[in-house]
């Protein structure tokens, strides 16, 4: 298996899950409520972010998306179609 999942503590009671394919170096995060946690992980592991998965629209799961997009440039953001109008 080439996928590695790391759970990063975020805010006061959440986790951001980082998914890294160790062969291709493609990297995704799930519910980036705090962009700084994600950016530190990426820097510490010399990775770039390819995909952001959003499970729902609450800000403690989405607050970091805008800053990540500004820092990284472009990456794919995936969320539920029914939530599209409420997602960043």
C-alpha positions, 0 to 999 in steps of 0.5 A: 500500500502506498497511501499514508494517512496522518491525522493532525490536531487542529483548532481545539477539537478537530483533526485534519487528515493528510493523505499522501501517496508515497509513490506519486507524492500526490497529497490531499487533505480532508477538512482543512479548518486551519491552513497553518497546520496543513502548510506546516505539514507540507513544508515539513515533508516537502510536499505540495497539495493536490486535492482538498476534500470537504465533508461538509460546509461548517467553518471548522472544516472549511476555514483554511481553504481560501488561504491554502488556495492563495498559498498553493495556487491551484488544487482541486477542491471536492465537496458534496454537490448539495453543499456547493453554494455554502463551500468556499 
